[in-house]
Amino acid sequence: MILDRVHKWDARRAMDGSVDEEVRRHIALALEPVLGPGAVGRILPPPGEASSLLSNAERALTLFLGAKAAAALVSRAMDQATVRI
């Protein structure tokens, strides 16, 4: 379910060609309380490369949180970002 949403979001971002900095900022804000700003800066792609934002974040988070926790955190961040926009 989570990966499905991530792939749909990635596909939509790639189709319109825009880099949504507001979404990136909201996702960073949702992840910072858990990971801290330094880790978030390393996990999220730099501005201008947001087409794989959530899939990159989930892959990196899985390495040290495990698959379930990473999926839950990315899902929460995505929900918060979507609600705020």
Secondary structure, DSSP 8 states (H G I E B T S, - for coil): -HHHHHHHHHHHHHHH----HHHHHHHHHHHHHHH-HHHHHHHS--TT-GGGHHHHHHHHHHHHH-HHHHHHHHHHHHHHHHHH-
